[in-house]
Amino acid sequence: HLPNNVALSVARAEAGGKRLIARLRDPDRDAPEARGAQQPIASNDTREGRMRNRRIDILVLKPGQQ
């Protein structure tokens, strides 16, 4: 069983959000979220799967979308 990695997920989301904000120059539109182990895209049973799950997903929404 893998240790809880929510803190790492939060740090990754925040770091990615900060870099994106710096490029977009619109901090009011920032909403980093961490998913931790709740939404994996691959199995955490293998090293390759864990590597795929260490990611940042960036969603660009239109004004008014949530």
N, C-alpha and C positions, 0 to 999 in steps of 0.2 A: 504494500500500500504506500502511495506517495505521501510525503508530508504536506500539510496545508500550505499552499503557496500564494494565498490571497495577497499578502503584503507585497510580494514580488510583482504580482499582477497589477496591483494599484500603482506601484512605482513605475512600472513599464508604461501604463496608460497615461500617467501624469507626465512622464518624460516625453513621450510621443506627442502629447497634447501641447506641451510647452514649445517643442520644436516647430510644430505646425503653426501655432499662434505667432511665433516669431516671424515666420515666413508670410503669413496672411495679414499680420498687423491688425487683427480684430479680436482682442481678447474677450469681448462680450459674447462671442459665438462659440466659445470653448465649452465643452461638456465631456471631459474624459470620464470613462467608466471602466471599471475592472470586472472581469468575469471569472477570473481564477479557473477553477476546474468545472464551472457550471456549463460552459459552452465549448468543449473541445472540438477540434475538427479532425482529430486523429486519436488513436488509442494511446493511452499513457503507459501501456505495457511494454513498449519498445523505446529504445533511445531515439529512433527516427521519429516516432509519433510524438514524443515529448518535445523534440526540436520543432516540429511543425506547430505545436500548440503554443510555443513561445513566440507570439506574434503581436502585432498591433494592427487592428482593423480600423480604417478611417472611413467614416460615413459622411458624405457631403449632402446636407439636406437643403431643400429650398426654403426660403423664408416662410415661416408658419408651420413647417413640418416638425414633428417630434419623433 
